[in-house]
Amino acid sequence: QVQLVESGGGLVQAGGSLRLSCAASGRPFSTYAMGWFRQAPGKERESVAAISASGSTAKLADSVKGRFTISRDNAKNTVYLQMNSLKPEDTAVYYCAAGRTAWGPPSLVSYDYAYWGQGTQVTVSS
């Protein structure tokens, strides 16, 4: 049973920073791509970032390029999302997701992920 537990969310002023963490367990962490998604109230879930199993390749949604960074520590079974220059429109519940296929490429498509965390709230005040 794969489990993903996010942490690090909270309330921050616009222009501030937060780092989200997602701890994974239940299968070999280092062989699967990981992703971050978010969902704001009344809106559909959208992709934020993805990273390959090795950590060598990352993808970012256009809306967060230049502000967010995704990384992973395979020794700690953890993926991170560093969020800088936060804007009120970044307010959402952020979800960590684990890839469906071993050694699959990093993807910004939710279908490519088989397991999801419970989410962590990020609120950016103006």
C-alpha positions as CSV (number, residue, x, y, z in Angstrom):
1,Q,0.0,0.0,0.0
2,V,1.6,3.2,-1.2
3,Q,1.2,6.1,1.2
4,L,2.0,9.8,0.5
5,V,2.0,12.3,3.3
6,E,2.3,16.0,2.5
7,S,3.4,18.7,5.0
8,G,4.6,22.3,5.0
9,G,1.5,24.1,3.9
10,G,0.3,27.2,5.7
11,L,-0.5,30.9,5.5
12,V,2.0,33.2,3.9
13,Q,2.0,36.8,2.6
14,A,2.3,37.5,-1.1
15,G,6.0,37.4,-2.1
16,G,6.8,34.9,0.6
17,S,8.1,31.3,0.4
18,L,7.0,27.9,1.5
19,R,8.5,24.5,1.1
20,L,6.2,21.5,0.8
21,S,7.4,18.0,1.5
22,C,5.9,14.7,0.6
23,A,7.0,11.5,2.4
24,A,6.4,8.3,0.5
25,S,6.2,4.7,1.6
26,G,5.0,1.3,0.4
27,R,7.1,0.7,-2.7
28,P,10.6,1.6,-4.1
29,F,10.5,5.3,-4.1
30,S,13.5,5.8,-6.4
31,T,11.9,4.1,-9.4
32,Y,8.9,6.3,-9.9
33,A,8.3,9.8,-11.1
34,M,6.6,12.1,-8.7
35,G,4.4,15.1,-9.2
36,W,2.7,18.0,-7.5
37,F,-0.8,19.2,-8.3
38,R,-3.1,21.8,-6.8
39,Q,-6.8,22.6,-6.6
40,A,-8.2,25.9,-5.7
41,P,-11.8,26.3,-4.5
42,G,-14.3,26.0,-7.4
43,K,-11.5,25.2,-9.9
44,E,-10.3,22.0,-11.5
45,R,-7.1,20.3,-10.3
46,E,-4.1,21.6,-12.2
47,S,-0.6,20.3,-12.5
48,V,2.3,22.2,-10.9
49,A,5.5,20.2,-11.2
50,A,6.9,16.8,-11.9
51,I,10.3,15.1,-11.5
52,S,11.8,11.9,-12.9
53,A,12.7,8.9,-10.7
54,S,16.3,9.9,-10.6
55,G,15.7,13.5,-10.1
56,S,17.6,14.5,-13.3
57,T,14.6,15.8,-15.2
58,A,11.9,18.2,-14.0
59,K,8.9,19.8,-15.5
60,L,7.0,22.9,-14.3
61,A,3.7,24.4,-15.3
62,D,4.0,27.7,-17.0
63,S,2.2,29.4,-14.2
64,V,5.0,28.6,-11.7
65,K,8.1,28.6,-13.9
66,G,10.8,30.8,-12.4
67,R,9.1,30.7,-8.9
68,F,8.8,27.0,-8.0
69,T,11.3,24.2,-7.9
70,I,10.7,20.5,-7.5
71,S,13.3,18.2,-6.1
72,R,13.6,14.8,-4.4
73,D,15.8,13.0,-2.0
74,N,15.6,9.3,-2.8
75,A,17.5,8.4,0.4
76,K,14.7,10.0,2.4
77,N,11.8,8.9,0.1
78,T,10.8,12.5,0.0
79,V,9.9,14.9,-2.8
80,Y,9.8,18.7,-2.2
81,L,8.2,21.7,-3.8
82,Q,10.0,25.0,-3.1
83,M,7.6,27.8,-3.7
84,N,9.0,31.4,-3.9
85,S,7.5,34.7,-4.8
86,L,4.1,33.4,-3.9
87,K,1.0,35.1,-5.2
88,P,-2.6,35.0,-4.0
89,E,-3.5,33.0,-7.1
90,D,-1.3,30.2,-5.8
91,T,-3.8,29.6,-3.0
92,A,-4.9,26.0,-3.2
93,V,-4.7,22.6,-1.7
94,Y,-1.5,21.0,-2.9
95,Y,-1.3,17.3,-3.6
96,C,1.6,15.0,-4.0
97,A,1.3,12.2,-6.5
98,A,3.3,9.0,-7.3
99,G,3.8,7.8,-10.8
100,R,1.8,4.9,-12.2
101,T,4.7,3.2,-14.1
102,A,8.2,2.4,-13.0
103,W,10.7,4.6,-14.7
104,G,8.0,6.5,-16.4
105,P,8.8,10.1,-17.5
106,P,7.9,13.1,-15.4
107,S,4.4,14.1,-16.4
108,L,2.1,17.0,-15.9
109,V,-0.9,14.8,-16.7
110,S,-2.8,13.5,-13.7
111,Y,-3.7,10.2,-15.4
112,D,0.0,9.2,-15.2
113,Y,-0.2,9.1,-11.4
114,A,-1.6,6.2,-9.5
115,Y,-1.4,7.4,-5.9
116,W,-2.2,10.6,-4.2
117,G,-1.7,12.2,-0.9
118,Q,-4.4,13.9,1.3
119,G,-3.2,17.4,0.4
120,T,-1.9,20.4,2.3
121,Q,-3.5,23.8,2.3
122,V,-1.5,26.8,1.0
123,T,-3.0,30.2,1.5
124,V,-1.3,33.3,0.2
125,S,-2.6,36.6,1.5
126,S,-2.4,39.8,-0.5
